[in-house]
Amino acid sequence: MAVSFQDSEIIAGWEEIFGKDKYRLLFADIAASYPEKRSVYVPYEDIDAYNTDLAMFFLDNPDRCLSKGKEVVKASLPPTWDANDAVNLRITNLPRDAKVEVRQLRAKHLGKLVAVEGLARKATTVRPRMTRALFRCSRCGAEMWENQRGVVMREPQMCSNPDGSCNKQATRFDLDAKASVFVDTQKIEIQESPEGLRGGAQPERITGFVEDDIAGIITAGNRITINGIIRSSEKQERDKTTVFEIFMDVLSVEFEEHEYDEIQITEEDEFRILEMAKDPKLYDNISASISPTIHGMAEVKSAIALQLFGGCNKEMDDGTVIRGDMHVLLVGDPGVAKSQILRYMSALAPRGIYASGKSASAAGLTAAAVKDEFGDGRWTLEAGALVLADKGLACIDELDKMTPQDRSSLHEAMESQRISVAKAGITATLQCRCSMLAAANPKFGRFETAGMSITNQIDLPPALMSRFDLIFVMTDKPDPKADRELTEHILSVHRRGQARQIAEDAPLVVGVDIKKIRDDTRNVKPVYEQEILRKYVAYSKRIVPVMTDAATKMIEDNYLSIRAMGAGENDSVPITARQLEAYVRLSEASARMRLSRVVEEEDAKRAVKLVEYYLSRILAPEGGQWDIDNLSSNFTKKDRNEMTIVLDIFKRYGTAEGLSEEEIVGYALSDGLSESKTKKLLKSLDETGELFCPRNGVYRKA
């Protein structure tokens, strides 16, 4: 049975709590610097330390306890204090049992003090709200004060003139807005954190009102915990209704201090995590735990495992921020399980958001401008998928299907990790410090590894492609050995799925050994369960590894040796500084995966191996010389050399009337260019404006 307290006991409790030195100093500070400082913050543990029963009573009766607390605060202030100057009493750090998910809020929580965690989806601008209104009777001029609650103005019912002359007549009251009391207020909307949702559940939301000195500190996209009292309000409908809406009167706001605060790691979990880190096969086991139902893809899974852990964000002396998050792009033929990997990772990552590029707009990915609900039709920002994935993983499928306007919003988000919004008269910058795992299909249906650069086969601009740290081309070519392994794997996945549907104590199925199927298909089962792996990743984010001299030397030597390939006669650029940063991020992620505070040679070696693997597949698909322009430009060094040959033909043989296509092909054949290649180059030069075609089949120099 709950313990009840008298007002005198509540006041005695507050006096005892505020008798501590830290509160006496705080009251003196408020008295000296009012109104800049006008809030007393009391951690819940201070009330709990005084009396546990009173602390529990406080959660159930916050209005009564707060009003008595404010009386004690005013009495504790100096005698010269103006009684009309209000001081706020704010409670912080509510206990775990007071934390309620938005979807779990019920009628029993009305009037109770609770804490709600989530993402600030919307935050309006700060407006003044009237708390005490001064009215004057239009007949006799008598003054009446009316306390205001909510957003609907309350007028006096009758004139309070002592002689009673106005009481029996219909009276109109005039509001004296200048003399009335106002407080700053901001309306926010909190959405459940996406990592708490599984199975495609729609995130629930709750509205909160933030008042006085804490109004204006919340912006869209913030991860916060709001502590406040749950209230009810009647729906604004023409007919009276018994169904009420709920909102929160916010007492205090706590901003997330550490990444993944919402993932609780117990001592038991920590012991298991440290045991996992000692396993010599840790790297392989984590890679094997990523979508084990998908066959093969060892390099892709290794890269995604490292992306999960990520590098370290660095802030330099001049304020420059270097991102530590990695971006990975999967490009491949249809049916190679790209989408499946993305969906799996959005569920596995401690903070994962999945979005399809085909159905997502720029506003859906970045931020949307929506009308706020204060009634004056102003616009406010609503955070999109990338902002919601802040400090997490954004999985974007079908990146190539996005419109160019929507895709352009990704450039800044990927490199600077922020989104600049200029919509509906709002200019703002939102944080989106997330890794991006994206998938795209080739625009011609399937990949051609011979004769075409990768950028010509994907409908993505080179500037966007170059921002990815790793790009994997996943082709589907017939291969008897690989096809047999894939077939056996897919069939074993289905058989295990069928066996899992049958209970262990079920009658025997004639002709099938269920136990044998389960034993034979253990490779489909992840080595580490999703829950412990998510906790492991969250735990690893506390570590900031530092590179050893040996690791630095290995990365430096490898990078410079690849750069040297482009020197001399080749005169191509095989690798740029963007890939050098990818080396660093991958090696940091590898050290984090081992829970090591040092980036060792083995981490650098792992990074070098992955970068070399992806570059060899993309920069030189046919073998031979690496050329970064295969990735970051529409034209490679080879293409530019061949274009020079065609332009030289115009210098040597061109006339005022131009040259016909047949003549150009004839000259090009003697210079070693094929007919098909020459025609392709003519088309490219026409598109770039170097040549123009005044009439069909004839080209002239521009």
SVG drawing of the C-alpha trace seen along z (x, -y; Angstrom):
<svg xmlns="http://www.w3.org/2000/svg" viewBox="-29 -52 87 95">
<polyline fill="none" stroke="black" stroke-width="0.4" points="0.0,0.0 1.3,-3.5 2.4,-5.7 0.6,-9.1 2.2,-12.3 0.7,-15.4 1.6,-18.9 3.7,-19.6 5.8,-16.4 6.4,-17.3 7.5,-20.8 9.8,-19.4 11.3,-17.1 12.0,-19.9 13.5,-22.0 15.9,-19.1 16.9,-18.7 17.4,-22.4 19.4,-22.7 22.5,-21.3 25.3,-23.6 25.0,-23.2 21.4,-24.4 22.2,-27.4 24.9,-28.4 22.4,-27.9 19.8,-30.1 22.4,-32.9 23.4,-32.6 19.7,-32.8 19.1,-35.9 22.2,-37.6 21.6,-36.8 17.8,-36.6 16.2,-36.5 19.1,-34.9 19.1,-32.0 15.6,-31.1 15.5,-27.3 16.5,-25.0 17.5,-21.6 17.0,-18.7 18.3,-15.2 15.7,-12.6 18.4,-10.7 18.5,-13.7 14.8,-13.1 15.4,-9.4 18.3,-9.8 16.2,-11.8 13.2,-9.4 12.5,-6.6 8.7,-6.6 8.5,-10.4 10.4,-9.9 7.8,-7.3 5.0,-9.6 6.5,-12.4 6.2,-10.4 2.5,-9.8 1.6,-13.3 4.0,-15.7 1.8,-18.8 1.2,-18.8 4.9,-18.1 6.2,-20.7 3.8,-23.5 5.1,-22.8 8.7,-22.7 8.2,-26.1 7.0,-27.6 10.1,-26.3 12.3,-27.7 10.7,-31.2 11.1,-31.1 14.8,-30.1 15.5,-33.2 16.7,-36.5 14.0,-38.7 14.4,-41.3 13.1,-38.8 10.0,-40.0 7.2,-37.6 6.0,-38.0 9.3,-36.7 8.7,-33.0 11.5,-30.4 11.1,-27.0 11.6,-23.7 12.9,-21.1 13.5,-17.4 16.1,-15.5 17.5,-11.9 14.3,-10.1 14.7,-6.4 14.5,-3.6 11.0,-2.5 9.7,-6.0 10.8,-5.7 7.9,-4.9 7.9,-4.2 5.5,-6.4 3.4,-3.5 3.1,-2.3 1.5,-5.5 -1.9,-4.8 -4.7,-6.4 -3.0,-5.3 -0.1,-7.7 -2.3,-10.8 -1.0,-13.3 2.1,-11.2 5.7,-12.2 7.4,-10.1 10.4,-10.2 10.1,-9.6 13.1,-8.9 13.1,-9.5 13.9,-11.7 12.7,-15.3 10.7,-15.0 9.4,-18.6 10.2,-21.7 8.3,-24.9 9.7,-28.4 9.4,-29.9 6.2,-31.9 4.9,-33.7 2.0,-32.0 -0.2,-33.9 -0.2,-32.3 -2.1,-35.0 -4.5,-37.3 -5.7,-40.7 -9.3,-41.5 -11.3,-44.7 -15.1,-44.8 -16.3,-47.0 -19.2,-48.4 -17.5,-49.3 -13.8,-48.8 -13.2,-46.3 -10.0,-44.3 -9.9,-40.5 -7.0,-38.1 -7.6,-34.7 -5.0,-31.9 -4.6,-30.4 -3.9,-26.7 -3.5,-25.1 -3.9,-27.1 -7.6,-28.1 -8.2,-31.5 -10.3,-31.5 -12.4,-34.6 -14.0,-35.5 -17.6,-34.2 -18.9,-37.3 -17.7,-40.7 -16.1,-40.7 -17.1,-44.3 -18.0,-44.3 -21.1,-46.4 -22.5,-43.6 -23.9,-46.1 -22.7,-44.1 -23.3,-40.6 -26.8,-40.1 -26.2,-41.6 -24.3,-40.2 -20.9,-41.8 -18.1,-42.0 -14.5,-41.9 -11.5,-43.6 -8.1,-41.9 -5.1,-44.0 -2.4,-42.1 0.4,-44.5 -0.2,-43.9 -0.8,-40.2 1.9,-37.6 3.5,-35.7 6.0,-32.8 8.1,-31.5 6.7,-28.2 7.8,-25.8 5.8,-22.9 7.8,-19.7 7.0,-16.3 8.9,-13.3 9.1,-10.1 10.1,-6.7 13.7,-5.8 13.9,-3.6 16.2,-1.1 13.5,-0.2 11.1,0.8 11.3,4.2 9.1,5.9 8.2,2.7 6.2,1.1 5.1,-2.5 6.9,-4.8 4.5,-6.5 4.7,-10.2 3.8,-12.5 3.5,-16.2 5.3,-18.1 5.2,-21.8 8.6,-23.2 8.3,-26.4 10.3,-29.4 14.1,-29.2 14.3,-25.7 12.2,-26.7 14.2,-26.9 17.0,-24.5 15.5,-21.6 15.9,-21.4 14.6,-18.7 16.7,-15.6 18.0,-15.9 18.0,-12.6 16.6,-13.6 14.8,-12.4 12.0,-14.6 10.9,-14.5 7.4,-15.8 3.8,-15.3 1.3,-13.6 -1.9,-15.7 -5.1,-15.2 -6.8,-17.6 -10.2,-17.3 -10.2,-16.9 -11.1,-20.2 -14.2,-18.9 -17.6,-20.5 -19.4,-17.9 -18.3,-17.1 -16.3,-13.9 -15.2,-11.6 -12.0,-10.6 -9.1,-12.8 -5.6,-13.5 -2.5,-13.3 0.4,-15.6 3.3,-16.3 4.1,-19.3 7.9,-19.1 9.8,-19.8 13.3,-19.2 15.2,-18.0 18.2,-15.7 20.4,-15.5 22.1,-12.3 25.7,-12.5 27.0,-9.2 26.3,-7.3 23.8,-4.4 22.7,-5.5 19.5,-3.7 21.2,-0.3 21.6,1.1 24.7,3.2 24.6,5.1 27.7,6.5 26.8,9.9 26.8,8.5 30.1,6.7 31.7,9.9 30.5,11.7 31.6,8.8 35.1,8.9 35.2,12.7 34.2,12.3 36.9,9.8 39.6,12.4 38.4,14.8 41.1,15.1 38.3,15.8 36.3,12.7 36.6,10.9 35.5,14.0 32.7,14.8 31.2,11.2 31.4,11.3 29.7,14.8 26.9,13.3 26.0,10.8 23.1,12.2 24.2,15.9 21.4,17.0 23.2,15.2 25.9,17.3 29.5,16.1 30.2,12.4 33.1,12.7 34.6,9.3 31.3,7.5 30.4,8.9 33.8,8.0 33.5,4.4 30.0,4.1 31.2,5.5 33.9,2.8 31.4,0.2 29.2,1.2 32.1,0.3 33.3,-2.8 36.3,-5.0 36.6,-7.9 35.3,-11.5 38.2,-13.9 38.0,-17.6 41.2,-19.5 42.7,-22.6 41.2,-24.9 37.7,-23.5 37.8,-21.2 35.9,-18.0 37.1,-14.8 34.4,-12.2 34.9,-8.7 31.8,-7.1 32.3,-5.0 30.0,-4.8 29.7,-1.6 28.0,-1.1 26.8,2.2 26.3,2.2 25.2,5.4 23.0,7.4 19.4,8.0 18.9,10.9 22.3,10.9 20.7,10.1 21.7,6.5 18.3,5.4 18.4,8.4 21.7,7.3 20.5,3.7 17.4,4.8 19.4,7.1 21.9,4.4 19.1,1.8 17.8,4.3 21.3,5.3 22.8,1.8 22.2,0.2 20.6,-2.6 19.4,-1.6 17.1,-3.4 16.0,-1.7 14.7,-3.8 14.1,-3.0 15.5,-5.6 12.7,-5.1 10.0,-6.1 12.0,-8.6 12.0,-12.3 14.7,-14.8 12.5,-15.9 11.9,-12.3 15.7,-11.7 16.8,-15.1 14.1,-17.3 10.6,-18.4 9.0,-21.8 5.5,-21.3 2.9,-23.6 3.1,-23.8 0.0,-23.4 -0.1,-26.6 -2.7,-27.7 -0.9,-30.7 0.2,-28.6 3.9,-29.0 6.3,-26.4 8.6,-24.2 11.1,-21.5 10.4,-17.7 13.5,-15.5 13.9,-12.9 15.6,-9.5 19.2,-10.6 18.7,-13.0 16.9,-10.2 19.9,-7.9 22.3,-10.4 25.2,-8.4 23.8,-5.2 23.5,-3.5 21.3,-4.7 20.5,-1.9 19.3,-3.4 18.2,-1.0 17.8,-1.8 20.0,-4.9 20.1,-5.1 16.3,-5.4 16.2,-8.7 15.6,-11.9 18.7,-14.1 17.2,-16.8 16.7,-14.4 20.1,-12.8 21.9,-16.2 20.9,-16.5 23.1,-13.5 26.4,-15.1 26.6,-17.4 25.1,-14.7 27.8,-12.2 30.9,-14.4 30.1,-17.1 27.6,-15.0 25.1,-17.8 22.2,-18.9 21.6,-22.6 17.9,-23.3 16.5,-26.3 12.7,-25.6 9.6,-27.7 11.6,-30.6 13.5,-28.4 17.3,-28.2 18.8,-25.7 21.6,-23.1 20.7,-19.6 23.2,-16.9 23.3,-13.6 26.5,-11.9 25.7,-8.5 27.3,-5.9 25.5,-5.1 25.1,-1.7 23.6,-2.1 22.6,0.2 22.2,-0.5 21.5,1.5 23.3,1.2 21.3,-1.0 21.6,1.5 20.1,4.4 23.4,6.3 27.1,5.4 29.5,5.5 33.0,5.9 34.7,5.4 35.0,2.2 33.0,-0.2 33.9,-2.1 31.7,-1.6 30.3,-5.2 28.9,-4.7 26.9,-1.7 25.4,-3.2 23.0,-6.1 24.9,-8.0 27.0,-11.1 30.8,-10.6 30.9,-13.2 28.5,-11.1 30.3,-7.8 33.7,-9.2 32.3,-9.9 31.9,-6.2 34.8,-4.6 34.2,-1.2 32.3,-0.1 31.5,3.5 30.5,4.8 28.4,7.9 28.0,9.7 26.0,12.8 27.9,14.9 27.3,18.6 30.0,20.7 29.3,24.4 31.2,24.7 29.8,21.4 26.3,22.2 26.4,25.6 27.5,24.1 24.8,21.4 22.1,23.9 23.0,26.1 23.1,23.1 19.7,21.8 18.1,25.2 19.6,25.8 18.3,22.4 14.8,23.4 15.1,26.9 16.2,25.3 13.3,22.9 10.9,25.8 12.5,27.8 12.3,24.8 8.5,24.7 8.2,28.2 8.3,28.4 11.0,30.7 8.4,32.8 6.2,33.1 5.6,36.6 8.2,37.9 7.9,37.0 8.1,40.2 11.1,40.1 12.7,37.0 15.2,36.7 14.4,33.3 17.3,33.4 19.8,34.2 18.5,31.3 19.0,29.0 22.5,30.3 23.6,30.2 22.4,26.6 24.1,25.0 26.2,22.8 23.0,20.8 22.7,19.9 24.6,16.6 27.6,17.2 26.6,14.3 22.9,13.4 21.7,10.0 21.1,8.7 24.6,9.3 26.2,8.1 24.3,4.8 25.5,4.4 29.1,5.3 29.0,2.6 27.6,0.0 30.3,1.0 33.1,0.6 32.0,-3.0 33.6,-4.1 37.0,-3.3 39.1,-5.8 42.1,-3.8 45.5,-5.5 47.7,-4.3 51.1,-2.8 54.1,-3.8 54.1,-0.3 50.4,-0.7 51.1,-4.2 54.1,-3.0 52.2,-0.2 49.3,-2.4 51.8,-5.1 53.9,-2.6 50.8,-1.0 49.2,-4.3 52.4,-5.7 53.2,-2.5 49.8,-2.7 50.2,-6.4 53.6,-5.6 51.8,-3.4 50.5,-6.5 53.8,-8.2 56.0,-8.3 54.5,-7.3 51.1,-6.2 50.3,-9.7 47.1,-8.5 45.8,-9.0 45.4,-5.5 44.2,-6.6 43.4,-9.9 43.5,-11.2 39.9,-10.1 41.0,-6.4 43.8,-7.2 41.2,-8.4 39.3,-5.1 42.5,-3.2 42.5,-5.1 38.8,-4.6 38.9,-0.9 42.0,-0.3 40.4,-2.2 37.2,-0.2 39.3,3.0 40.9,1.9 37.6,1.0 36.2,4.4 39.0,6.0 38.2,3.4 41.8,2.3 43.0,-1.2 45.8,-0.8 45.6,-0.5 48.2,2.3 49.8,3.6 47.2,6.4 44.4,3.7 46.2,1.7 46.8,4.9 43.1,5.7 42.3,2.2 44.9,2.4 43.5,5.8 39.9,4.5 40.8,1.3 43.0,3.1 40.3,5.7 37.6,3.1 40.0,0.9 41.2,3.8 37.6,4.8 36.6,1.2 39.7,-0.7 41.0,2.1 38.1,4.6 40.1,6.1 43.4,6.1 46.2,3.7 46.7,0.1 44.6,-1.4 42.8,-4.6 40.7,-6.4 38.8,-8.1 37.0,-4.8 35.3,-5.7 35.3,-9.5 34.9,-10.7 32.9,-9.9 36.2,-9.6 39.2,-7.6 42.8,-8.4 42.5,-5.9 39.2,-7.6 40.9,-11.0 43.9,-9.8 41.5,-8.3 39.6,-11.6 42.8,-13.4 43.4,-11.1 40.0,-11.9 40.4,-15.7 43.9,-15.5 42.2,-14.0 40.1,-17.3 43.3,-19.3 45.0,-17.4 42.2,-16.7 39.3,-19.0 37.6,-21.4 35.2,-24.2 32.4,-21.8 33.4,-19.3 34.2,-15.6 31.8,-12.7 31.5,-9.9 33.0,-7.5 36.0,-9.7 36.7,-10.0 36.4,-6.2 38.8,-5.6 41.4,-8.0 40.9,-6.5 41.4,-2.9 44.9,-3.9 45.6,-5.3 44.5,-2.0 41.0,-2.9 38.1,-0.5 35.0,-1.6 32.7,-1.1 35.0,-2.9 35.4,-5.9 31.6,-6.2 31.2,-6.1 33.9,-8.8 32.2,-11.0 29.0,-10.8 30.8,-11.7 32.6,-14.7 29.3,-15.9 27.7,-15.7 30.6,-17.6 30.5,-20.3 34.0,-19.7 32.4,-18.7 29.0,-19.5 26.9,-17.8 25.4,-20.5 23.8,-17.8 23.3,-14.0 26.6,-12.1 28.9,-15.2 31.0,-16.6 32.8,-19.9 35.1,-21.2 33.3,-23.5"/>
</svg>
